Amino acid sequence: MNAKRKSEDKWSSLAEIEGRYVWEVLIHTNGNKQAAARILDVDRKTLDRMIKRHDISGADIAKLRIKRRPAKPRGQNPPVKVRAPSITPPG
């Protein structure tokens, strides 16, 4: 009986796994709930209920929102302004 109890302790409940998975998807999407709902294949309202059920706070989600610079398109560099050197005539 005691050995059976120890083997059960190493297993997580489905609710715990769901909560961790929702959190990982939110990290992946930088807190974008609409994108997370698409990945999870659930309605946005369902995702909100999952977030509430697993006590994921709005403050935690807000911390995930990272402001990133837009990536430069590959192979296209902005034009470089070159200044002509000023040449003074001798003498």
C-alpha positions in Angstrom: 0.0 0.0 0.0 2.8 2.4 0.9 4.7 1.7 -2.4 1.5 2.4 -4.4 1.1 5.8 -2.6 4.7 6.8 -3.5 4.2 6.0 -7.2 1.1 8.2 -7.2 3.0 11.1 -5.7 5.2 11.6 -8.8 2.2 12.0 -11.1 0.7 15.4 -11.7 -3.1 15.9 -12.0 -4.5 16.8 -15.3 -5.5 20.2 -13.9 -1.9 20.9 -13.0 -0.7 19.9 -16.4 -3.3 22.1 -18.1 -2.4 25.1 -16.0 1.3 24.7 -16.8 0.5 24.2 -20.5 -1.6 27.4 -20.6 1.1 29.3 -18.9 3.8 28.0 -21.4 1.6 29.0 -24.3 1.1 32.5 -22.8 4.9 32.8 -22.5 5.3 31.7 -26.1 2.8 34.3 -27.3 4.2 37.1 -25.0 0.9 37.3 -23.2 -1.2 37.6 -26.4 -4.4 35.9 -25.3 -5.9 35.8 -28.8 -2.8 34.0 -30.2 -2.7 31.7 -27.2 -6.4 30.8 -27.8 -5.6 29.9 -31.4 -2.7 27.7 -30.4 -4.8 26.0 -27.8 -7.7 25.7 -30.2 -10.2 27.1 -27.8 -12.4 30.2 -27.8 -11.0 33.3 -26.2 -13.6 33.2 -23.5 -12.7 29.6 -22.7 -9.0 30.7 -22.4 -10.1 33.5 -19.9 -11.9 30.8 -17.8 -8.8 28.6 -17.9 -6.7 31.5 -16.8 -9.1 32.3 -13.9 -9.3 28.6 -12.9 -5.5 28.3 -12.7 -5.0 31.6 -10.8 -2.9 33.1 -13.6 -3.0 36.8 -12.8 -3.3 39.7 -15.2 -0.2 41.2 -13.7 1.8 38.0 -14.6 0.5 38.1 -18.2 1.3 41.8 -18.5 4.9 41.0 -17.5 5.1 38.7 -20.6 4.3 41.6 -23.0 7.7 42.5 -24.2 8.1 45.4 -26.5 10.2 44.3 -29.4 11.7 46.2 -32.3 10.2 45.2 -35.6 12.6 43.0 -37.5 14.3 44.3 -40.5 13.4 42.6 -43.7 16.2 40.4 -44.9 18.3 41.7 -47.7 17.0 45.2 -47.4 19.1 47.7 -45.7 18.0 51.3 -45.2 19.8 53.7 -47.5 22.9 55.1 -46.0 23.5 58.8 -46.3 27.1 59.6 -47.3 28.5 63.0 -46.8 30.9 64.2 -49.4 34.2 65.2 -47.8 34.8 68.9 -47.8 37.9 69.6 -50.0 39.5 73.0 -49.6 41.6 74.1 -52.5 45.3 74.5 -51.8 46.7 78.0 -51.2 
